[in-house]
Amino acid sequence: MIAGLFARPVVTASSSATDLFGGDTLLPLLVLALGGALVVGNVLALARPPAQQRKGQLSRPPVGRSVVMMIVGLVAALWAIATLTS
């Protein structure tokens, strides 16, 4: 009888992917943010190079590398959007 007065309820924790912050959409949202940042950052770097060139810096960003990074970012963003909408 005395043991029943001091008994505490047992609390169990559930650990599934939907209980986490962001749930099942966390990875596609992060890929969307990264892909969008790659596209926007490289477009802005090509459109507006730095006004003053510092020692050891290029006057303009490399166009080939910037275009490749824009394509990679665009593919990642499109994949994320397709994943989120399906």
Contacts in CASP RR format, 6 or more apart in sequence:
PFRMAT RR
TARGET T0000
AUTHOR 0000-0000-0000
METHOD contacts of the structure
MODEL  1
MIAGLFARPVVTASSSATDLFGGDTLLPLLVLALGGALVVGNVLALARPP
AQQRKGQLSRPPVGRSVVMMIVGLVAALWAIATLTS
17 23 0 8 1.000
17 24 0 8 1.000
18 24 0 8 1.000
20 26 0 8 1.000
22 29 0 8 1.000
25 84 0 8 1.000
28 79 0 8 1.000
28 80 0 8 1.000
28 83 0 8 1.000
28 84 0 8 1.000
29 80 0 8 1.000
29 84 0 8 1.000
31 76 0 8 1.000
31 77 0 8 1.000
31 79 0 8 1.000
31 80 0 8 1.000
31 83 0 8 1.000
32 76 0 8 1.000
32 77 0 8 1.000
32 80 0 8 1.000
32 81 0 8 1.000
32 84 0 8 1.000
34 73 0 8 1.000
34 76 0 8 1.000
35 72 0 8 1.000
35 73 0 8 1.000
35 74 0 8 1.000
35 76 0 8 1.000
35 77 0 8 1.000
35 80 0 8 1.000
36 73 0 8 1.000
36 76 0 8 1.000
36 77 0 8 1.000
38 69 0 8 1.000
38 70 0 8 1.000
38 72 0 8 1.000
38 73 0 8 1.000
38 76 0 8 1.000
39 70 0 8 1.000
39 73 0 8 1.000
39 74 0 8 1.000
39 77 0 8 1.000
42 61 0 8 1.000
42 66 0 8 1.000
42 67 0 8 1.000
42 69 0 8 1.000
42 70 0 8 1.000
43 70 0 8 1.000
45 61 0 8 1.000
45 66 0 8 1.000
46 61 0 8 1.000
46 63 0 8 1.000
46 66 0 8 1.000
49 59 0 8 1.000
49 60 0 8 1.000
49 61 0 8 1.000
50 57 0 8 1.000
53 59 0 8 1.000
END
